[in-house]
Amino acid sequence: MPRWVGNAAILGALCCALPGCSQKAVFTPESKMCGFVAYDLEVPVPTSEGLPEPPSGAPVSSFAAAIEEALSSSDAPAGVPDTDGPPRLLSISGGGEFGAFGAGIFSGWNGDGDMPDFHVVTGISTGSILSTFAFVDRADLAVDGYTIDSEAQLLDVYARPRNGQPGAANIASLLRKGAFADLAPLRGRLAGYLSEDVMRAVAQRHAQGRRLYVGVTNVDTGQAEAFDMGEMATRHVNNLNGRAAQWKDCYIEAIIASSSAPMAARPVFIDNTMYVDGGVRFGMFAEAVVGAVISRQARVNIDAQSVDAPVVYAIVNGTLTLPERPCPKKDRSLCTEEQPMGPRHAPHRNWNIIELALQSEEMLVDQVYRFSAASVEQEACDEPGCFNFMRITDDVKEFAISLPAPLNAGRAGQLTCPEWAEVDIAVDDPIQFQKRYMRCLIAYGKARVQSEGWGDKI
């Protein structure tokens, strides 16, 4: 999500007051509909006492049951030795350009990017882009996809802010276009990476009982949904009803929908329904993963010889912390190390609606992602190694790499990831995707996964 894009609802009243503000919906005739196999997702609400406990003996949701079934797809029949090992589940969060961190994790898994054979992979937003590559063990494609030469490879910007701050032109563009940017370049980029070999690999794993899901938010209902991507890939590979190209387009549109943060990009219409970024409702498939793991664990308790406890991996493409706030005072020199927000008596600087939206969105996303990650960790399991969690931590501020000329923009030697981000802003002033910073995050993710020991092929 961009540095300055926030909750679209803040501008709703202004939009309604202006002529020509409404946007034309995309109509899909019945012959072009996707008809995804989809699941509604429950988003648990935390109580004053913390995360809610599932009722004892309560049935799991249909989506959790589908995940549990996939985890059981490789169980050996009674009396037959289990050679496949425990079932493995990977959940990948959203995070925009921070998805480069996840790509780096993929490339360093087992030292050389040899990822496990996952039984279930789920992805949201930028995690939806990464999920296919994890599902088919193609870390190389993930790294290449997040190694960009220009932000224009991912999005078309309608009105570019100056120095990372929006102005009148940006607001006018938002009201006229319905978003600050369009993800059309990302569509084309995905079409290239999702080759026939990749789509066949997805379909093959689906036939083996493995499952790949991406999360979206249905704006019309307000409900979070999960799309079955393996089933759609199977339609494409089998050229169902002679519509192979249509089914691949549906596959790509699901990923674009999952990645379309409100205001940052236009919503996606699938089967005459409006969809946006799954991260609006949840950071990971927390409830469903927890339900499936609990169900699976109950079977382990009954028959530990035939049923293995699942191994869960969770990658958060972010820090789970709010970024440092700029000085809010009109006289910024009043903000010091002792008083980073300045003295109370000092006048506050002027504000604008987009900046306010940004701060609101940051706080919302931070809360959603913290809750999603915590709920999975709380319920996943008690045994060492059965829950593996990784996010960007403070050591990224010290992690440094060098970049070749002319990419380094004349900065010789090693710079830390935040320093490369400063170079990106000074040289390119991107709206969201910082090419040097993303390269540093890829290297950082690779180093982190190797130091964490995600290399035993469990």
C-alpha positions in Angstrom: 0.0 0.0 0.0 1.5 3.4 -0.9 3.0 5.7 1.7 0.2 8.2 1.5 -2.9 6.2 0.4 -5.6 5.6 3.0 -9.3 4.8 3.5 -11.5 5.8 0.6 -14.5 6.4 2.8 -12.9 9.7 4.1 -13.5 11.2 0.6 -17.0 9.8 0.2 -18.9 13.0 1.2 -16.7 15.2 -1.0 -17.1 12.8 -4.0 -20.9 12.8 -3.7 -20.9 16.6 -3.7 -19.1 16.9 -7.1 -20.5 16.2 -10.6 -19.0 13.5 -12.7 -17.5 11.7 -9.8 -19.1 8.4 -10.2 -17.3 5.6 -12.0 -18.7 3.2 -14.6 -18.8 -0.4 -13.4 -17.4 -3.1 -15.6 -20.2 -5.3 -17.0 -19.5 -9.0 -17.5 -21.9 -11.0 -19.7 -22.7 -14.5 -18.5 -20.6 -16.1 -21.1 -17.5 -14.3 -19.7 -18.1 -14.9 -16.0 -15.5 -16.7 -13.9 -17.7 -18.5 -11.5 -14.9 -19.0 -9.0 -15.1 -21.7 -6.3 -15.1 -19.4 -3.4 -15.5 -19.5 0.4 -16.9 -16.8 2.7 -14.4 -16.0 5.5 -15.3 -15.2 9.0 -13.2 -12.4 10.6 -13.1 -13.0 14.4 -13.6 -9.9 16.6 -11.3 -9.6 19.5 -12.8 -9.1 22.9 -11.6 -7.0 25.9 -10.0 -10.2 27.1 -8.0 -10.9 23.9 -8.6 -13.3 21.1 -11.8 -15.3 21.1 -11.7 -19.0 21.8 -13.6 -21.3 19.4 -16.5 -23.0 21.1 -15.8 -26.5 22.3 -17.0 -29.0 19.8 -18.2 -26.3 17.4 -18.0 -27.3 13.7 -15.3 -25.6 11.6 -16.2 -23.4 8.7 -16.5 -24.8 5.2 -13.3 -23.1 4.3 -11.4 -24.5 7.3 -12.8 -27.9 6.4 -11.5 -27.5 2.9 -8.0 -26.6 4.2 -8.1 -29.6 6.6 -9.0 -31.9 3.7 -6.1 -30.7 1.7 -3.8 -31.2 4.7 -5.0 -34.8 4.8 -4.4 -35.4 1.0 -1.1 -37.2 1.6 -2.0 -39.2 4.6 -0.9 -42.8 4.1 -3.5 -45.5 4.3 -3.7 -47.6 7.5 -0.7 -49.9 7.7 1.3 -48.1 5.0 4.5 -46.2 6.1 4.2 -42.5 5.7 7.0 -41.3 3.5 5.6 -37.8 2.7 6.1 -36.3 6.2 3.8 -33.9 7.9 1.3 -31.8 6.0 2.6 -28.2 5.4 0.7 -25.0 5.2 2.1 -21.5 4.1 0.2 -18.3 4.7 1.6 -15.1 3.1 0.4 -11.7 4.1 -0.1 -8.5 2.1 2.3 -5.6 2.2 2.8 -4.0 -1.2 6.5 -3.5 -2.0 7.4 -5.4 1.2 6.5 -8.5 -0.8 10.1 -8.4 -1.9 10.9 -9.6 1.6 8.8 -12.7 0.9 10.4 -13.3 -2.4 13.8 -13.2 -0.7 12.6 -15.8 1.8 11.6 -18.0 -1.0 15.1 -17.7 -2.6 16.9 -18.5 0.6 14.7 -21.4 1.7 16.9 -24.5 2.3 19.9 -22.4 1.2 19.1 -22.4 -2.5 15.4 -21.7 -2.9 14.3 -25.3 -2.7 10.9 -24.8 -1.0 8.9 -27.6 0.6 6.0 -29.2 -1.2 3.1 -27.4 0.5 -0.3 -28.9 0.9 -2.0 -25.5 1.3 -0.8 -22.0 0.3 -2.8 -18.9 1.0 -2.0 -15.4 0.0 -3.5 -11.9 0.4 -2.6 -8.8 -1.6 1.1 -8.9 -2.4 0.9 -12.4 -0.9 -1.5 -13.4 -3.6 1.2 -12.6 -6.2 3.7 -14.7 -4.3 1.4 -17.6 -3.5 1.5 -19.2 -7.0 5.3 -19.2 -7.0 5.4 -20.8 -3.6 2.8 -23.4 -4.5 4.8 -24.6 -7.5 8.3 -24.1 -6.0 9.5 -21.3 -8.3 11.4 -19.0 -6.0 13.3 -17.7 -9.1 10.1 -16.3 -10.6 9.2 -14.6 -7.3 12.6 -12.9 -7.1 12.5 -11.8 -10.8 9.0 -10.5 -10.4 9.9 -8.2 -7.5 13.2 -7.1 -9.1 11.9 -4.1 -11.1 13.7 -1.5 -13.1 10.9 1.0 -12.8 7.7 1.4 -10.9 6.0 1.8 -14.4 6.4 -2.0 -14.7 3.7 -2.5 -12.1 1.4 0.5 -12.3 0.3 3.5 -14.3 0.2 6.6 -12.1 -2.6 9.1 -12.9 -1.2 12.0 -10.9 2.2 11.8 -9.2 2.7 13.5 -5.8 5.7 15.7 -5.1 8.2 14.5 -2.5 5.7 11.8 -1.5 3.0 14.2 -0.6 -0.3 14.6 -2.5 -1.6 17.8 -3.9 -4.7 19.2 -5.6 -3.9 17.3 -8.9 -3.9 14.0 -7.0 -7.3 14.7 -5.4 -8.8 15.7 -8.7 -7.4 12.5 -10.3 -8.8 10.4 -7.5 -12.3 11.8 -8.1 -12.1 11.6 -11.9 -10.4 8.2 -12.2 -11.6 6.5 -9.0 -8.0 5.8 -7.9 -4.5 7.3 -8.0 -3.1 4.5 -10.2 -4.0 1.6 -12.4 -2.5 -1.9 -12.2 -2.7 -2.6 -15.9 1.1 -3.1 -16.2 1.0 -5.7 -13.3 -1.7 -7.6 -15.3 0.6 -7.9 -18.3 3.6 -8.8 -16.1 1.6 -11.6 -14.4 0.5 -12.9 -17.7 4.1 -13.4 -18.6 5.2 -15.1 -15.4 2.1 -17.3 -15.3 3.3 -19.4 -18.2 1.8 -22.6 -19.4 4.3 -24.6 -17.4 3.4 -22.7 -14.2 -0.4 -23.1 -14.8 0.1 -26.8 -15.5 2.1 -27.2 -12.3 -0.7 -25.5 -10.3 -3.3 -27.8 -11.9 -1.2 -30.9 -11.2 -0.9 -30.1 -7.5 -4.6 -29.3 -7.3 -5.3 -32.8 -8.8 -3.1 -34.2 -6.0 -5.4 -32.7 -3.4 -3.2 -29.6 -2.7 -5.0 -26.2 -2.5 -4.0 -22.7 -3.4 -6.2 -19.8 -2.2 -6.1 -16.0 -2.5 -8.1 -13.6 -0.4 -10.2 -10.8 -1.6 -12.8 -8.4 -0.2 -16.3 -8.3 -1.7 -17.2 -4.7 -1.4 -20.9 -5.3 -2.2 -21.3 -7.6 0.8 -18.4 -6.4 3.0 -17.5 -10.1 3.3 -14.0 -11.5 2.9 -13.7 -14.3 0.4 -11.2 -16.9 -0.7 -10.9 -18.0 -4.3 -9.7 -21.5 -5.2 -6.9 -20.8 -7.7 -6.1 -24.4 -8.4 -9.6 -25.2 -9.6 -9.4 -22.2 -12.0 -5.9 -23.3 -13.3 -7.4 -26.7 -14.0 -10.1 -25.2 -16.1 -7.4 -23.3 -18.1 -5.2 -26.3 -18.6 -8.1 -28.5 -19.6 -9.4 -25.8 -21.9 -12.9 -26.2 -20.3 -15.6 -25.3 -22.8 -12.9 -24.0 -25.2 -12.2 -21.0 -22.9 -8.6 -21.5 -21.8 -7.7 -17.8 -22.3 -10.8 -16.7 -20.3 -9.9 -19.0 -17.3 -6.4 -17.6 -17.3 -7.7 -14.1 -17.3 -9.9 -15.0 -14.4 -6.9 -16.3 -12.5 -5.0 -13.1 -13.1 -8.0 -10.9 -12.2 -8.3 -12.6 -8.8 -4.7 -11.7 -8.0 -5.3 -8.1 -9.2 -8.4 -7.9 -7.1 -6.6 -9.1 -4.1 -3.9 -6.5 -4.7 -6.2 -3.5 -5.4 -6.0 -1.3 -2.3 -8.8 1.2 -2.2 -7.7 4.6 -3.7 -4.3 3.2 -4.6 -5.8 1.2 -7.5 -9.2 0.9 -9.1 -11.5 -1.9 -7.8 -11.8 -5.1 -9.9 -15.2 -6.4 -11.2 -15.5 -10.2 -11.3 -18.9 -11.5 -12.3 -20.5 -8.1 -11.8 -19.3 -7.9 -8.2 -16.8 -5.3 -6.9 -13.7 -6.6 -5.3 -10.7 -4.9 -3.6 -7.6 -5.8 -1.6 -8.2 -8.7 0.8 -6.0 -6.8 3.4 -9.0 -4.5 4.0 -10.6 -7.3 6.0 -7.8 -9.5 7.2 -4.0 -9.9 7.1 -3.9 -13.7 6.9 -6.4 -16.5 6.7 -6.3 -16.6 10.5 -9.7 -18.1 11.4 -9.7 -20.8 8.7 -6.1 -21.8 9.4 -6.7 -22.0 13.1 -9.9 -24.1 12.6 -8.2 -26.5 10.2 -5.2 -26.9 12.5 -7.4 -27.6 15.5 -9.4 -30.1 13.5 -6.3 -31.8 12.3 -4.8 -31.8 15.8 -7.9 -33.6 17.2 -7.3 -36.4 14.7 -3.6 -36.6 15.7 -4.7 -37.0 19.4 -6.9 -40.0 18.3 -4.4 -41.6 15.9 -0.9 -40.2 16.2 0.5 -43.2 14.3 -1.4 -42.5 11.1 -2.0 -38.7 11.3 0.8 -36.1 11.5 0.4 -32.7 13.1 0.6 -30.0 10.5 3.6 -27.7 10.1 2.5 -24.0 9.6 4.6 -21.3 8.1 3.5 -17.6 8.2 5.3 -14.8 6.4 4.3 -11.2 7.2 5.5 -8.9 4.5 5.9 -6.0 6.9 7.0 -5.1 10.4 3.7 -5.2 12.4 4.8 -1.8 13.7 3.7 1.7 12.7 6.3 3.7 10.8 8.0 6.6 12.6 5.8 9.7 12.5 7.0 13.0 11.1 7.1 16.0 13.4 3.5 17.3 13.6 4.4 20.9 14.6 4.5 23.9 12.3 8.0 24.6 13.5 9.7 21.2 13.0 12.8 22.3 14.8 10.8 22.0 18.0 10.7 18.2 17.7 13.7 16.7 19.4 14.8 13.2 20.5 13.4 13.9 24.0 10.1 15.3 22.5 9.7 13.7 19.1 6.2 15.1 18.8 7.2 18.6 20.0 5.8 20.5 23.0 2.1 20.7 23.5 1.9 24.4 23.4 3.5 24.6 19.9 1.1 25.2 17.0 0.2 22.1 14.9 1.1 22.2 11.2 -1.6 22.4 8.5 -3.2 19.1 7.4 -4.9 17.7 4.3 -7.4 15.0 3.8 -5.1 12.5 2.0 -2.5 12.7 4.7 -5.2 12.1 7.4 -6.4 9.1 5.3 -2.8 7.7 5.3 -2.5 7.8 9.0 -5.9 6.2 9.6 -5.0 3.4 7.1 -1.7 2.7 8.7 -3.3 2.3 12.1 -6.1 0.0 10.7 -3.7 -2.2 8.8 -1.3 -2.5 11.7 -4.2 -3.7 13.9 -5.6 -6.1 11.4 -2.2 -7.7 10.6 -1.3 -8.0 14.3 -4.5 -9.7 15.1 -4.3 -12.1 12.1 -0.7 -13.2 12.9 -1.3 -13.5 16.6 -4.4 -15.6 16.2 -2.6 -18.1 14.1 0.4 -18.3 16.4 -1.8 -18.7 19.5 -3.7 -21.7 18.2 -1.4 -23.4 15.8 0.3 -25.9 18.0 2.5 -26.4 21.1 5.3 -28.6 19.6 8.6 -27.0 18.7 8.9 -26.4 14.9 5.2 -26.7 14.1 4.6 -23.0 13.8 7.2 -20.9 12.0 6.7 -17.2 11.7 8.8 -14.5 10.1 8.4 -10.7 9.6 10.6 -7.7 9.0 12.3 -6.8 12.2 14.4 -3.8 13.3 17.6 -5.4 12.1 16.6 -4.4 8.5 17.8 -0.9 9.5 21.3 -2.3 9.7 21.2 -4.7 6.8 23.3 -3.4 3.9 24.1 -4.3 0.3 25.9 -2.7 -2.6 24.3 -2.2 -6.0 26.0 -1.9 -9.4 26.2 1.3 -11.4 24.2 3.0 -12.8 21.5 1.5 -10.5 23.4 2.8 -7.4 22.9 6.4 -8.6 26.5 7.1 -7.8 26.4 5.8 -4.2 29.5 3.6 -4.0 29.8 0.9 -1.3 27.1 -0.6 0.9 24.0 1.2 2.1 21.4 -0.1 4.5 17.9 -0.8 3.2 16.5 2.5 4.6 19.4 4.4 3.0 18.6 2.8 -0.4 14.9 3.9 0.2 16.1 7.4 0.6 18.0 7.2 -2.7 14.9 5.9 -4.4 12.9 8.9 -3.1 15.6 11.4 -4.0 16.2 10.0 -7.5 12.8 8.5 -8.6 10.2 9.7 -6.0 8.1 6.6 -6.7 4.5 6.4 -5.5 5.0 3.0 -3.9 7.5 0.6 -5.4 11.1 1.6 -4.7 13.4 -0.5 -6.9 16.6 -0.2 -4.9 14.8 -0.7 -1.5 13.0 -3.8 -2.9 16.4 -5.3 -4.0 17.7 -4.8 -0.5 14.5 -6.4 1.0 15.1 -9.5 -1.3 18.6 -9.9 0.0 17.4 -9.3 3.6 14.7 -11.9 3.3 17.2 -14.4 1.9 19.6 -13.8 4.8 16.8 -14.0 7.4 15.4 -17.3 6.2 18.8 -18.9 6.3 19.6 -17.6 9.8 16.2 -18.8 11.0 16.9 -22.3 9.7 14.0 -22.8 7.4 16.1 -25.3 5.5 15.2 -28.7 6.8 12.6 -29.3 4.1 9.9 -30.0 6.7 
